Amino acid sequence: MVRSEKLQGKEPSFPSDRRPLRVTGGRRDGRIRDALPAIVLLAAGLSALVIANLWPLGDSRQYIVVTAPGSPLAHSFSVVAMAGGGVIEAGRFSNIVIAASTRPDFPQTLRKAGAWFVLSPGRLRGCFEGGTQGGGA
């Protein structure tokens, strides 16, 4: 009977004792609330891994120095000079340089002089080196 009503263009009617089935689940905010501890632990774990990999080691004498985005290269050089170090190489961007110093407090002094980040170049050096011009052989 429902099929014939559908074919004739009418909506099927339901008897008064039967209503269409409604699927009601829990509230959506409950799902997020249930997953929140896992999300917080994931964020904390990833943050700890990033910090552990990028934090300068005590025995390293070379550092990647990142100053404010858009800073001219002269500013990056002056930050390193104010901290008592020397520039080894300019990075791909003008606000990134690779610097060295024998001072044990060099990373802290760089931050006080205006560096935004001071990173250990071990794993990242290739990412921050300047690009080469021309073809290579």
C-alpha positions, -999 to +999 in steps of 0.1 A: +000+000+000+029+024+007+044+016-026+012+024-045+009+057-026+044+066-035+038+059-071+008+081-072+027+110-058+013+109-023+033+108+009+030+075+027+009+078+058+017+061+091-008+047+114-013+068+146+004+041+168+035+040+146+058+070+143+089+072+122+120+059+139+142+086+153+178+079+162+189+100+191+224+098+203+243+115+231+249+152+229+278+162+206+296+181+233+298+149+253+319+133+226+344+162+226+344+162+264+352+124+264+381+129+240+395+160+257+419+141+280+434+122+250+437+154+230+455+172+259+479+143+263+486+142+226+493+179+225+515+177+256+535+147+242+540+163+208+551+196+224+576+178+246+591+160+216+594+192+196+610+210+225+634+181+232+645+180+195+649+217+190+664+229+223+700+237+221+724+212+237+748+225+264+779+213+245+770+227+211+787+259+200+766+266+169+730+278+170+703+287+145+692+322+155+657+333+145+648+370+149+615+387+142+599+378+108+608+404+082+639+416+101+667+427+078+699+406+078+718+435+095+694+432+125+701+394+128+738+401+126+736+428+153+716+405+177+744+379+174+771+406+179+754+420+210+753+385+224+791+381+219+790+356+190+799+355+154+778+347+123+789+316+105+763+316+077+732+335+067+700+315+064+675+313+036+655+342+051+670+374+064+658+368+099+676+335+103+714+331+108+737+304+120+759+317+148+787+304+170+802+313+204+823+297+230+803+314+258+783+289+278+754+313+282+752+322+245+716+310+239+703+329+269+722+360+259+708+358+223+673+357+237+680+388+258+695+405+228+663+400+208+663+366+192+629+349+191+642+314+189+676+298+194+677+263+180+703+235+179+713+231+142+720+194+144+690+181+126+677+213+111+708+229+095+698+219+059+663+234+064+677+269+072+708+272+050+706+296+021+697+284-013+723+281-040+722+300-072+728+284-106+731+248-114+751+222-096+772+194-110 
